[in-house]
């Protein structure tokens, strides 16, 4: 079988953890749980569900819902094996950060001073909205599902840090200072709390 995509692993894992699901239900679960670190659009989910079914990793059953037909997917033994293999493999996982707000900050030298601060404010507002969504998803993560809960804590910490960083940068820019890393440091210190 061909190598599975990140979306394939997301779908196998989500169905494995949450049980039989429709594509729509999976999309909703992604929005409430993994979106802050691994998003998937309907344009990725539905074709991948079909590929996983064709590969024998998922089964599909048609179950009517009112007058609408809907497809419900379950993980097969072969799908369980593929998920387990991926989870247990020792190769370095892919890390990709795509943050358009940060990309705008990167190029903000092209703007006037007040516009530069506004770019950082917009980034902070975006992360505040994401953090709010993560907080609202609290019931989806319980300590009895330990690693979902740990991931939820990561989201709280990461987005909280970015919000604090933005506030620090906004303040420094408003005061005419450029935020600098501490002397002799290879990394930027955490913003003051």
VOPAGU-2260 file (C-alpha; in pm, 1 decimal, decimal comma):
REM VOPAGU-2260
SITE   aa  ch    i         X         Y         Z
SITE  UNK   A    0       0,0       0,0       0,0
SITE  UNK   A    1     113,3     356,7     -71,4
SITE  UNK   A    2     232,6     575,9     212,8
SITE  UNK   A    3     -53,6     737,6     400,2
SITE  UNK   A    4     -98,0    1114,2     419,7
SITE  UNK   A    5    -129,4    1313,3     739,5
SITE  UNK   A    6    -500,7    1349,3     669,3
SITE  UNK   A    7    -528,9     970,8     639,6
SITE  UNK   A    8    -366,9     929,0     981,2
SITE  UNK   A    9    -599,8    1194,5    1123,5
SITE  UNK   A   10    -905,8    1012,9     988,7
SITE  UNK   A   11    -795,0     668,6    1103,4
SITE  UNK   A   12    -713,2     803,6    1449,1
SITE  UNK   A   13   -1035,1    1002,7    1482,4
SITE  UNK   A   14   -1254,0     708,2    1383,3
SITE  UNK   A   15   -1050,9     475,4    1606,0
SITE  UNK   A   16   -1089,1     704,5    1908,2
SITE  UNK   A   17   -1446,2     826,1    1848,8
SITE  UNK   A   18   -1596,1     519,2    1679,9
SITE  UNK   A   19   -1801,9     498,1    1361,6
SITE  UNK   A   20   -1843,0     841,2    1204,8
SITE  UNK   A   21   -1965,5    1020,7     894,7
SITE  UNK   A   22   -1740,1    1259,5     705,5
SITE  UNK   A   23   -1941,0    1550,7     843,1
SITE  UNK   A   24   -1901,5    1425,8    1201,1
SITE  UNK   A   25   -1527,0    1389,7    1149,8
SITE  UNK   A   26   -1507,3    1744,9    1013,1
SITE  UNK   A   27   -1687,7    1872,7    1324,7
SITE  UNK   A   28   -1458,6    1671,9    1554,3
SITE  UNK   A   29   -1151,2    1815,9    1380,3
SITE  UNK   A   30   -1289,5    2168,7    1427,6
SITE  UNK   A   31   -1335,0    2102,2    1800,9
SITE  UNK   A   32   -1015,9    1914,0    1871,1
SITE  UNK   A   33    -716,5    1897,1    1636,3
SITE  UNK   A   34    -768,1    2210,1    1427,1
SITE  UNK   A   35    -521,5    2418,3    1629,9
SITE  UNK   A   36    -237,9    2184,8    1530,7
SITE  UNK   A   37    -367,6    1968,5    1243,3
SITE  UNK   A   38    -653,7    2101,1    1032,2
SITE  UNK   A   39    -838,4    1919,7     755,3
SITE  UNK   A   40   -1088,8    2068,4     514,2
SITE  UNK   A   41   -1385,9    1885,3     360,4
SITE  UNK   A   42   -1185,9    1890,4      34,6
SITE  UNK   A   43    -925,2    1675,4     209,5
SITE  UNK   A   44   -1152,2    1462,1     428,3
SITE  UNK   A   45   -1398,5    1319,1     175,7
SITE  UNK   A   46   -1148,3    1211,6     -93,4
SITE  UNK   A   47    -923,7    1061,9     176,6
SITE  UNK   A   48   -1214,5     863,2     322,6
SITE  UNK   A   49   -1271,3     715,4     -25,2
SITE  UNK   A   50    -899,9     630,8     -63,3
SITE  UNK   A   51    -888,7     465,2     278,5
SITE  UNK   A   52   -1197,0     261,3     194,3
SITE  UNK   A   53   -1047,3     155,8    -141,4
SITE  UNK   A   54    -727,0      53,5      39,1
SITE  UNK   A   55    -926,5    -163,2     282,9
SITE  UNK   A   56    -842,6      49,2     587,7
SITE  UNK   A   57   -1200,7     167,5     638,3
SITE  UNK   A   58   -1539,0      18,1     568,6
SITE  UNK   A   59   -1837,7     225,0     466,9
SITE  UNK   A   60   -2200,3     156,2     537,3
SITE  UNK   A   61   -2490,6     359,1     406,6
SITE  UNK   A   62   -2728,3     466,0     677,6
SITE  UNK   A   63   -3022,2     689,6     597,4
SITE  UNK   A   64   -3075,1     997,8     807,6
SITE  UNK   A   65   -3425,2    1118,2     737,1
SITE  UNK   A   66   -3453,7    1134,1     359,2
SITE  UNK   A   67   -3079,0    1177,0     314,7
SITE  UNK   A   68   -2836,6     895,0     264,3
SITE  UNK   A   69   -2518,5     919,2     467,4
SITE  UNK   A   70   -2199,7     717,3     472,0
SITE  UNK   A   71   -2068,7     596,0     805,8
SITE  UNK   A   72   -1706,5     479,7     826,7
SITE  UNK   A   73   -1543,1     224,6    1057,2
SITE  UNK   A   74   -1177,6     124,4    1092,4
SITE  UNK   A   75   -1091,5    -226,4     969,6
SITE  UNK   A   76    -831,1    -453,4    1129,2
SITE  UNK   A   77    -595,6    -351,2     848,4
SITE  UNK   A   78    -669,0      15,4     930,6
SITE  UNK   A   79    -597,9     -49,6    1300,2
SITE  UNK   A   80    -266,6    -206,4    1198,7
SITE  UNK   A   81    -174,6      90,4     975,6
SITE  UNK   A   82    -260,7     336,8    1253,1
SITE  UNK   A   83     -59,1     141,7    1509,0
SITE  UNK   A   84     238,7     118,8    1271,8
SITE  UNK   A   85     234,4     494,0    1215,4
SITE  UNK   A   86     199,5     573,1    1587,7
SITE  UNK   A   87     487,3     340,7    1678,2
SITE  UNK   A   88     731,6     433,0    1399,3
SITE  UNK   A   89    1048,4     600,2    1516,5
SITE  UNK   A   90    1117,2     830,1    1221,2
SITE  UNK   A   91    1097,0    1203,7    1284,3
SITE  UNK   A   92     741,4    1327,9    1228,6
SITE  UNK   A   93     669,6    1617,1     996,2
SITE  UNK   A   94     656,6    1960,1    1155,3
SITE  UNK   A   95     505,0    2237,3     951,0
SITE  UNK   A   96     383,1    2566,4    1086,2
SITE  UNK   A   97     171,6    2773,6     851,0
SITE  UNK   A   98      63,4    3092,9    1018,0
SITE  UNK   A   99     -34,4    3369,3     776,6
SITE  UNK   A  100     -50,0    3622,8    1060,6
SITE  UNK   A  101     315,5    3550,9    1144,0
SITE  UNK   A  102     401,8    3575,3     774,6
SITE  UNK   A  103     250,9    3925,9     775,3
SITE  UNK   A  104     460,8    4013,7    1081,5
SITE  UNK   A  105     767,9    3889,0     894,5
SITE  UNK   A  106     702,1    4134,0     610,4
SITE  UNK   A  107     565,2    4422,0     823,9
SITE  UNK   A  108     878,4    4635,0     762,1
SITE  UNK   A  109     695,3    4745,6     445,8
SITE  UNK   A  110     432,2    4924,2     659,5
SITE  UNK   A  111     416,0    5243,7     862,5
SITE  UNK   A  112     477,2    5210,1    1238,6
SITE  UNK   A  113     108,7    5214,1    1342,9
SITE  UNK   A  114      23,3    4958,8    1072,2
SITE  UNK   A  115     304,5    4734,2    1197,4
SITE  UNK   A  116     154,3    4736,5    1546,3
SITE  UNK   A  117    -187,3    4663,3    1394,8
SITE  UNK   A  118     -47,5    4354,2    1220,2
SITE  UNK   A  119      72,6    4222,6    1557,8
SITE  UNK   A  120    -262,5    4314,4    1719,3
SITE  UNK   A  121    -443,8    4120,8    1447,8
SITE  UNK   A  122    -220,7    3821,0    1513,8
SITE  UNK   A  123    -297,5    3846,0    1886,6
SITE  UNK   A  124    -672,7    3864,9    1814,7
SITE  UNK   A  125    -648,8    3555,8    1595,3
SITE  UNK   A  126    -472,7    3357,3    1867,4
SITE  UNK   A  127    -718,3    3483,2    2131,1
SITE  UNK   A  128   -1002,1    3347,3    1916,2
SITE  UNK   A  129    -821,8    3015,2    1873,5
SITE  UNK   A  130    -754,9    2996,6    2247,9
SITE  UNK   A  131   -1121,1    3068,7    2316,3
SITE  UNK   A  132   -1215,9    2781,0    2086,4
SITE  UNK   A  133    -971,3    2547,3    2260,0
SITE  UNK   A  134   -1114,7    2643,6    2599,1
SITE  UNK   A  135   -1467,8    2576,0    2473,1
SITE  UNK   A  136   -1354,5    2229,5    2360,4
SITE  UNK   A  137   -1268,2    2138,9    2721,0
SITE  UNK   A  138   -1541,6    1873,1    2749,8
SITE  UNK   A  139   -1394,4    1694,2    2446,3
SITE  UNK   A  140   -1078,0    1629,6    2646,7
SITE  UNK   A  141   -1092,6    1440,6    2972,9
SITE  UNK   A  142    -812,8    1300,8    3188,0
SITE  UNK   A  143    -950,7     951,2    3115,9
SITE  UNK   A  144    -836,7    1014,7    2757,6
SITE  UNK   A  145    -496,2    1119,2    2876,2
SITE  UNK   A  146    -321,4    1209,6    2552,9
SITE  UNK   A  147    -612,6    1404,6    2408,7
SITE  UNK   A  148    -611,4    1597,7    2734,3
SITE  UNK   A  149    -232,9    1650,7    2717,0
SITE  UNK   A  150    -269,5    1783,0    2361,9
SITE  UNK   A  151    -544,5    2019,1    2479,9
SITE  UNK   A  152    -307,9    2150,9    2748,5
SITE  UNK   A  153     -42,2    2205,3    2480,2
SITE  UNK   A  154    -289,0    2416,2    2281,5
SITE  UNK   A  155    -372,7    2627,1    2585,1
SITE  UNK   A  156      -4,3    2684,1    2658,7
SITE  UNK   A  157     107,8    2749,3    2303,1
SITE  UNK   A  158    -163,4    2998,7    2213,5
SITE  UNK   A  159    -139,6    3162,0    2555,9
SITE  UNK   A  160     233,4    3211,0    2495,2
SITE  UNK   A  161     173,8    3361,0    2148,9
SITE  UNK   A  162     -82,1    3604,0    2295,5
SITE  UNK   A  163     165,4    3710,6    2565,2
SITE  UNK   A  164     440,5    3744,3    2301,7
SITE  UNK   A  165     216,7    3964,9    2085,9
SITE  UNK   A  166     135,4    4188,6    2383,4
SITE  UNK   A  167     507,8    4219,9    2458,9
SITE  UNK   A  168     591,2    4304,7    2096,4
SITE  UNK   A  169     298,9    4550,9    2068,8
SITE  UNK   A  170     417,9    4732,1    2383,1
SITE  UNK   A  171     779,8    4747,0    2265,2
SITE  UNK   A  172     681,5    4872,3    1919,1
SITE  UNK   A  173     446,5    5134,9    2068,1
SITE  UNK   A  174     738,0    5257,4    2282,6
SITE  UNK   A  175     968,1    5267,1    1980,0
SITE  UNK   A  176    1179,8    4968,9    2089,5
SITE  UNK   A  177    1264,7    4660,0    1890,7
SITE  UNK   A  178    1213,4    4342,3    2096,6
SITE  UNK   A  179    1551,3    4170,9    2135,3
SITE  UNK   A  180    1664,7    3832,0    2256,3
SITE  UNK   A  181    1862,0    3838,4    2580,4
SITE  UNK   A  182    2236,1    3884,1    2530,1
SITE  UNK   A  183    2418,6    3557,9    2459,5
SITE  UNK   A  184    2091,2    3375,4    2398,2
SITE  UNK   A  185    2006,0    3168,4    2092,9
SITE  UNK   A  186    1636,5    3208,1    2158,4
SITE  UNK   A  187    1392,7    3474,5    2258,6
SITE  UNK   A  188    1301,0    3472,8    2624,3
SITE  UNK   A  189     943,0    3413,7    2720,2
SITE  UNK   A  190     751,2    3737,8    2751,0
SITE  UNK   A  191     698,0    3865,9    3106,4
SITE  UNK   A  192     372,9    3756,7    3269,5
